[in-house]
Amino acid sequence: MTTEVASRMPLSPASKPGAAASGASAGALRVAAASAEPSPLVPDAARRPTSSALTPRPRAGFVETEQVKDLTGRALGFLNAGYPLHFRGPAGTGKTTLALHVAAQLGRPVIVITGDNELGTADLVGSQRGYHYRKVVDQFIHNVTKLEETANQHWTDHRLTTACREGYTLVYDEFTRSRPETHNVLLGVFEEKMLFLPAQAREECYIRVHPEFRAIFTSNPQEYAGVHSSQDALADRLATIDVDYPDRAMELAVAAARTGLAEAAAARIIDLVRAFRASGAYQQTPTLRASLMIARVAAQGGFAVSVDDPRFVQLCVDALESRIFSGQRADAEARAERRAALLTLIAIHCPSAVAPRGRRRAVPLSQPEGAQS
């Protein structure tokens, strides 16, 4: 009697940073598990939905101004022509949100990767992630037992390989935080439309990239901590669009939609943060996130958006003063000087609702005082 027992015993590798999608990046989008249609390039046995893919769905409160529509249209022009896209800009300009919004317009499942210094080529393409065990017990002669055991490593596709096979949209957030040599595998994907697999992938040496595969990258050129320069060969293959800080109309629309504040109150906060940004008196740039932070806490706490409410003034100081020195030690005189300047901006853009004492409205001489309106 001959019996065969097969078992698969996957390893439990530690997840590396950057291999998981960044949930905080999906600011204007919700993501859910994808149920992608089968790819004609994949054998029947592999035609099943993958849990690493996401389906972006526009949120009801998503703000799409003319500025967003313009950027989206320009981005789709490159992507529809088959070019990988690169959104480049400073922190707080909405690059990741915009990348997910553009990806949603393509109507394909999305795979998200976050750049990290520990991310390697194997984390993009795939690796041996477990073993396939095969045990054969031969008892053809009752008093003789023959035992055979074999263990073969099991190849597992990672996110870039899955996206290339299935024709998904790859969103690579902050890709310059990964080492440049990690991205060598992308050169063939974008130019020859071939993904070359390492020698460990015994079943196939390369795969042809699905014609609907698209890639969107984001990066922050002003960041200096943990950022690498991109190699020219990759940068030359990317269509780069520079993303700047949103205009006042867009910031106001986002703040009103995301915080629940009245438009007039939200406008005061937006103007305060924009004036602070224009002053240049800071180490860390105040962005739209600072405006949303102040507006959301003020709305939840019921603060008056005015210098009349000391709680609101303290909120603005807490949210903005920390950006002036950005952790650097400063003497008391310099700190007091910068705080006074910040308090002046608060008084200008969030003025008192009560007229100062001793000031009355001027009355024309030809008109009796009782007739003023």
Backbone torsions as a table, in degrees:
resi	resn	phi	psi	omega
1	MET	NA	133.6	-179.8
2	THR	-120.8	124.8	178.0
3	THR	-123.5	152.2	179.7
4	GLU	-128.4	127.7	178.7
5	VAL	-120.0	122.7	179.9
6	ALA	-120.2	138.7	177.8
7	SER	-144.2	149.9	177.7
8	ARG	-114.4	122.8	-177.5
9	MET	-118.7	91.0	-176.8
10	PRO	-69.4	147.3	173.7
11	LEU	-75.6	167.7	177.5
12	SER	-119.2	73.8	-176.5
13	PRO	-70.4	148.9	177.3
14	ALA	-72.7	135.1	-179.8
15	SER	-70.7	132.2	-178.4
16	LYS	-88.8	149.1	177.0
17	PRO	-63.7	138.2	-178.9
18	GLY	99.5	-18.4	179.9
19	ALA	-81.2	-15.2	-179.4
20	ALA	-104.1	154.3	179.6
21	ALA	-73.4	146.7	178.5
22	SER	-87.8	113.8	-177.2
23	GLY	-70.6	-33.2	-178.1
24	ALA	-69.4	-18.1	-178.2
25	SER	-75.7	-16.6	-175.7
26	ALA	-87.8	47.4	-171.1
27	GLY	-54.1	-45.7	-175.7
28	ALA	-102.8	10.8	-175.7
29	LEU	-133.1	152.2	167.5
30	ARG	-104.4	148.0	178.9
31	VAL	-124.1	143.9	179.1
32	ALA	-139.2	163.8	-179.4
33	ALA	-61.7	140.7	-176.0
34	ALA	-91.3	150.1	170.8
35	SER	-125.2	76.4	-172.3
36	ALA	-74.2	150.7	175.6
37	GLU	-73.9	152.8	-178.7
38	PRO	-62.3	146.9	176.2
39	SER	-90.6	136.6	179.1
40	PRO	-68.1	-12.2	-178.7
41	LEU	-91.6	-5.0	-175.3
42	VAL	-108.6	137.7	177.4
43	PRO	-58.9	158.9	-176.6
44	ASP	-57.7	-36.4	-176.6
45	ALA	-64.2	-24.0	-178.0
46	ALA	-99.4	3.4	-177.1
47	ARG	-81.8	83.7	177.8
48	ARG	-149.4	153.5	179.4
49	PRO	-62.9	150.1	178.7
50	THR	-111.0	137.5	-177.0
51	SER	-74.6	-11.8	-179.2
52	SER	-82.8	-8.8	-178.9
53	ALA	-94.9	148.8	-179.5
54	LEU	-124.9	152.0	174.3
55	THR	-112.6	106.8	-179.8
56	PRO	-73.6	135.6	178.5
57	ARG	-127.0	122.8	-178.6
58	PRO	-58.3	134.1	-179.8
59	ARG	-77.8	152.9	-177.3
60	ALA	-60.3	-35.3	-177.7
61	GLY	-91.9	14.9	-178.8
62	PHE	-66.8	131.6	-177.4
63	VAL	-97.6	119.4	179.9
64	GLU	-121.3	94.8	179.0
65	THR	-87.8	179.4	177.5
66	GLU	-62.6	-33.2	177.4
67	GLN	-64.0	-43.3	178.6
68	VAL	-66.9	-42.7	179.1
69	LYS	-61.3	-38.9	179.6
70	ASP	-64.9	-47.5	179.1
71	LEU	-63.4	-40.1	179.5
72	THR	-64.1	-44.0	179.5
73	GLY	-63.4	-42.1	178.2
74	ARG	-64.8	-40.6	-179.6
75	ALA	-65.4	-44.5	-179.7
76	LEU	-64.8	-29.3	177.3
77	GLY	-60.8	-43.6	177.2
78	PHE	-69.5	-44.8	-176.2
79	LEU	-65.5	-41.9	179.9
80	ASN	-65.7	-24.2	176.6
81	ALA	-84.9	-2.0	175.5
82	GLY	96.3	6.5	-178.4
83	TYR	-92.6	140.7	172.0
84	PRO	-69.3	146.6	-172.2
85	LEU	-112.1	148.5	-179.5
86	HIS	-135.6	115.4	173.0
87	PHE	-93.7	120.8	-177.9
88	ARG	-121.7	130.8	-179.7
89	GLY	178.3	167.7	-179.4
90	PRO	-70.4	169.7	179.8
91	ALA	-63.0	143.9	176.6
92	GLY	85.6	7.6	179.5
93	THR	-93.5	-0.6	176.0
94	GLY	83.3	29.0	-177.0
95	LYS	-64.2	-46.5	-177.6
96	THR	-66.9	-43.3	177.4
97	THR	-60.9	-42.1	179.2
98	LEU	-66.0	-39.2	179.1
99	ALA	-62.4	-43.2	178.5
100	LEU	-68.5	-34.5	177.7
101	HIS	-65.7	-43.8	178.4
102	VAL	-65.4	-40.5	179.1
103	ALA	-61.4	-34.9	179.2
104	ALA	-65.3	-29.7	-179.5
105	GLN	-70.2	-21.3	-179.8
106	LEU	-76.5	-19.0	176.0
107	GLY	72.7	22.9	179.1
108	ARG	-120.9	154.1	174.5
109	PRO	-58.1	153.1	-174.1
110	VAL	-119.6	138.3	172.4
111	ILE	-116.9	128.4	-174.2
112	VAL	-110.5	133.7	174.5
113	ILE	-127.4	138.7	176.3
114	THR	-109.7	127.1	-177.9
115	GLY	-65.2	144.4	179.8
116	ASP	-158.4	149.4	-177.6
117	ASN	-63.2	-26.9	-179.7
118	GLU	-85.9	-4.1	-179.0
119	LEU	-73.5	128.5	179.3
120	GLY	-118.4	176.9	-179.3
121	THR	-60.4	-38.0	179.1
122	ALA	-62.7	-30.8	178.1
123	ASP	-71.3	-21.0	176.9
124	LEU	-89.7	-45.2	-170.2
125	VAL	-90.9	-52.1	-176.7
126	GLY	149.7	172.9	-178.2
127	SER	-164.5	176.2	174.1
128	GLN	-79.1	109.9	-173.3
129	ARG	-111.2	8.1	-179.1
130	GLY	179.7	-174.3	-178.6
131	TYR	-127.8	146.1	173.1
132	HIS	-109.0	113.6	-176.7
133	TYR	-96.2	140.3	177.5
134	ARG	-134.8	124.6	-177.6
135	LYS	-125.5	127.1	179.9
136	VAL	-119.2	124.2	177.8
137	VAL	-112.8	115.4	-177.3
138	ASP	-107.3	113.6	177.3
139	GLN	-124.4	44.6	178.8
140	PHE	-59.9	-38.7	171.9
141	ILE	-101.6	126.1	-166.8
142	HIS	-61.5	-30.9	-177.4
143	ASN	-100.6	10.0	177.6
144	VAL	-125.1	125.5	179.2
145	THR	-115.9	125.8	178.0
146	LYS	-112.6	125.8	-175.0
147	LEU	-123.4	128.4	177.3
148	GLU	-126.1	131.4	177.5
149	GLU	-131.2	134.4	176.1
150	THR	-133.6	148.5	178.3
151	ALA	-135.4	116.6	179.0
152	ASN	-113.8	137.2	177.1
153	GLN	-68.4	146.4	-176.8
154	HIS	-106.5	123.4	179.5
155	TRP	-81.4	135.3	179.0
156	THR	-125.7	125.5	175.4
157	ASP	-68.1	142.4	172.8
158	HIS	-106.7	-170.4	-161.5
159	ARG	-67.1	-38.8	178.0
160	LEU	-64.9	-43.7	179.6
161	THR	-62.9	-42.4	178.8
162	THR	-62.3	-43.7	-180.0
163	ALA	-64.2	-39.8	179.7
164	CYS	-69.0	-38.2	179.7
165	ARG	-66.9	-47.9	-169.6
166	GLU	-90.9	-10.8	-177.9
167	GLY	78.3	33.2	178.3
168	TYR	-83.2	170.0	174.8
169	THR	-95.4	124.6	179.4
170	LEU	-96.5	123.3	173.2
171	VAL	-108.6	111.8	-177.4
172	TYR	-107.1	97.8	-174.7
173	ASP	-83.5	133.1	178.6
174	GLU	51.9	55.2	-173.6
175	PHE	-69.6	-21.2	-179.8
176	THR	-75.9	-3.9	172.7
177	ARG	-79.5	-12.5	174.6
178	SER	-90.3	154.4	-179.4
179	ARG	-66.6	143.7	-177.0
180	PRO	-57.0	-38.4	-177.5
181	GLU	-65.9	-18.9	177.2
182	THR	-64.2	-27.5	-172.4
183	HIS	-94.2	6.0	179.2
184	ASN	-59.8	-32.4	-178.8
185	VAL	-66.4	-21.7	-178.9
186	LEU	-74.9	-21.0	-176.4
187	LEU	-62.1	-46.0	177.8
188	GLY	-69.6	-30.7	179.5
189	VAL	-63.8	-41.7	-175.1
190	PHE	-85.8	-27.4	-176.4
191	GLU	-97.0	-58.5	-178.0
192	GLU	-88.8	-5.8	-178.1
193	LYS	59.4	35.9	177.8
194	MET	-131.0	136.2	173.8
195	LEU	-103.6	113.8	-177.8
196	PHE	-89.8	121.3	-177.0
197	LEU	-91.4	153.3	178.8
198	PRO	-70.1	171.6	-175.6
199	ALA	-65.0	-22.1	-178.8
200	GLN	-67.6	-21.7	178.3
201	ALA	-81.0	92.4	-170.9
202	ARG	-73.9	-28.7	-174.0
203	GLU	-71.7	-34.4	-177.9
204	GLU	-150.8	147.6	-178.6
205	CYS	-92.8	-24.9	179.6
206	TYR	-158.0	162.7	174.7
207	ILE	-130.6	149.3	176.7
208	ARG	-83.4	132.6	-176.6
209	VAL	-69.8	133.1	178.8
210	HIS	-59.3	138.4	-176.7
211	PRO	-63.2	-19.4	179.7
212	GLU	-96.6	5.6	176.7
213	PHE	-67.2	132.9	177.1
214	ARG	-135.6	155.0	-178.1
215	ALA	-135.2	136.3	177.5
216	ILE	-127.9	124.8	-179.7
217	PHE	-111.1	152.8	170.9
218	THR	-133.0	150.6	177.6
219	SER	-157.0	159.2	178.7
220	ASN	-121.0	102.7	-176.4
221	PRO	-72.0	-17.4	-177.6
222	GLN	-85.8	-13.7	179.8
223	GLU	-74.2	138.3	-178.9
224	TYR	-114.4	-19.5	-176.4
225	ALA	-89.6	120.1	175.5
226	GLY	69.8	27.4	-178.3
227	VAL	-117.9	136.5	178.4
228	HIS	-109.0	154.7	173.7
229	SER	-77.7	138.2	178.9
230	SER	-79.5	140.7	179.1
231	GLN	-67.1	147.8	-176.5
232	ASP	-60.5	-34.8	-177.4
233	ALA	-61.8	-37.6	178.7
234	LEU	-78.1	-43.8	-179.3
235	ALA	-60.4	-33.1	-179.7
236	ASP	-69.2	-21.2	179.9
237	ARG	-90.9	-10.5	-175.8
238	LEU	-97.7	140.9	170.8
239	ALA	-90.2	110.9	-171.8
240	THR	-99.7	130.4	174.1
241	ILE	-120.4	122.5	179.0
242	ASP	-80.7	131.2	-178.8
243	VAL	-111.5	122.5	-179.8
244	ASP	-103.6	177.9	178.0
245	TYR	-61.8	143.0	-178.9
246	PRO	-65.7	155.5	178.2
247	ASP	-74.8	174.0	-175.2
248	ARG	-62.0	-40.6	-177.5
249	ALA	-61.8	-40.7	-179.9
250	MET	-70.0	-43.8	178.5
251	GLU	-60.2	-41.4	179.8
252	LEU	-65.4	-42.5	-179.9
253	ALA	-64.7	-40.4	179.8
254	VAL	-68.0	-43.9	-178.7
255	ALA	-63.4	-41.7	179.9
256	ALA	-67.9	-37.3	-177.6
257	ALA	-76.1	-33.7	-172.9
258	ARG	-92.4	-16.8	-173.4
259	THR	-115.3	-21.6	-178.4
260	GLY	84.8	1.3	177.5
261	LEU	-73.5	153.2	173.2
262	ALA	-63.6	152.4	-174.7
263	GLU	-61.2	-38.2	-179.6
264	ALA	-64.5	-42.3	179.0
265	ALA	-68.3	-41.2	178.1
266	ALA	-63.5	-35.4	179.9
267	ALA	-64.4	-35.7	178.4
268	ARG	-63.6	-43.6	-179.6
269	ILE	-67.6	-42.3	178.8
270	ILE	-60.4	-45.6	-179.2
271	ASP	-65.7	-35.9	178.0
272	LEU	-62.9	-49.0	-178.1
273	VAL	-68.0	-38.1	178.5
274	ARG	-65.9	-37.9	177.2
275	ALA	-67.2	-39.0	177.0
276	PHE	-64.6	-39.8	177.0
277	ARG	-64.1	-40.3	-179.2
278	ALA	-69.8	-23.5	-178.0
279	SER	-69.1	-29.5	-178.4
280	GLY	74.8	6.3	-177.1
281	ALA	-88.1	61.2	-177.8
282	TYR	-159.7	163.1	173.5
283	GLN	-99.5	-35.5	178.4
284	GLN	-112.6	124.0	-173.6
285	THR	-64.1	126.9	174.0
286	PRO	-75.6	126.6	-175.4
287	THR	-115.4	-170.0	177.4
288	LEU	-61.2	-28.5	178.9
289	ARG	-61.4	-36.6	177.6
290	ALA	-65.0	-40.1	177.8
291	SER	-63.4	-44.4	179.6
292	LEU	-65.4	-36.5	179.3
293	MET	-62.3	-48.7	-179.7
294	ILE	-64.7	-45.0	-176.6
295	ALA	-65.9	-41.2	-177.1
296	ARG	-68.3	-43.6	179.4
297	VAL	-67.0	-39.1	178.4
298	ALA	-64.1	-39.4	179.7
299	ALA	-68.0	-43.6	-179.1
300	GLN	-69.0	-34.6	-179.3
301	GLY	-86.9	-6.8	-178.6
302	GLY	69.9	30.6	-179.5
303	PHE	-76.3	147.3	170.7
304	ALA	-81.3	129.9	-178.7
305	VAL	-79.6	73.2	-173.8
306	SER	-162.7	156.1	175.7
307	VAL	-67.0	-11.9	176.9
308	ASP	-67.0	-25.0	-177.3
309	ASP	-100.4	108.2	-179.2
310	PRO	-62.3	-25.8	178.1
311	ARG	-66.7	-39.2	178.3
312	PHE	-68.1	-40.6	178.8
313	VAL	-61.7	-44.6	179.0
314	GLN	-64.3	-36.2	177.4
315	LEU	-61.4	-44.3	179.8
316	CYS	-65.4	-38.9	178.9
317	VAL	-65.4	-44.2	179.4
318	ASP	-62.0	-40.0	-175.1
319	ALA	-78.8	-27.9	-172.2
320	LEU	-111.2	-33.0	-176.0
321	GLU	-64.4	-32.4	-179.3
322	SER	-64.3	-19.3	-179.8
323	ARG	-84.8	-11.5	-176.4
324	ILE	-71.0	-46.0	-177.2
325	PHE	-106.7	-17.8	174.8
326	SER	51.4	50.2	176.2
327	GLY	87.0	-8.7	-179.9
328	GLN	-80.5	145.9	178.2
329	ARG	-76.3	138.4	-179.9
330	ALA	-137.1	148.7	179.8
331	ASP	-72.1	162.5	-174.9
332	ALA	-61.3	-35.6	-178.3
333	GLU	-66.4	-45.1	179.5
334	ALA	-65.5	-39.3	179.4
335	ARG	-65.6	-41.2	178.9
336	ALA	-65.8	-37.1	179.2
337	GLU	-65.5	-44.9	179.9
338	ARG	-67.7	-37.7	178.5
339	ARG	-64.9	-39.8	178.5
340	ALA	-61.8	-40.1	178.3
341	ALA	-65.2	-38.8	178.4
342	LEU	-66.6	-42.3	178.3
343	LEU	-62.9	-33.5	176.8
344	THR	-65.1	-42.3	177.3
345	LEU	-62.9	-38.9	178.5
346	ILE	-63.4	-41.7	-179.7
347	ALA	-67.1	-32.1	-178.7
348	ILE	-74.7	-45.7	-173.1
349	HIS	-93.4	-16.8	175.5
350	CYS	-127.3	65.9	-170.7
351	PRO	-70.5	169.4	178.3
352	SER	-68.8	143.4	177.1
353	ALA	-83.5	-10.2	-179.6
354	VAL	-105.5	129.8	-179.8
355	ALA	-66.5	136.9	179.0
356	PRO	-58.1	147.2	179.8
357	ARG	-67.0	150.0	177.8
358	GLY	84.6	-4.6	179.1
359	ARG	-110.4	121.0	178.5
360	ARG	-121.7	155.1	-179.3
361	ARG	-70.3	135.7	-179.0
362	ALA	-66.1	139.0	-179.0
363	VAL	-112.3	127.9	179.0
364	PRO	-57.4	143.1	-178.1
365	LEU	-65.3	-29.6	-177.2
366	SER	-79.0	0.2	-174.7
367	GLN	-123.0	133.1	176.7
368	PRO	-66.5	151.4	-174.5
369	GLU	-60.7	-32.6	-179.0
370	GLY	-72.3	-10.9	-177.0
371	ALA	-96.4	3.5	-178.4
372	GLN	-69.3	151.2	-178.2
373	SER	-107.2	NA	NA
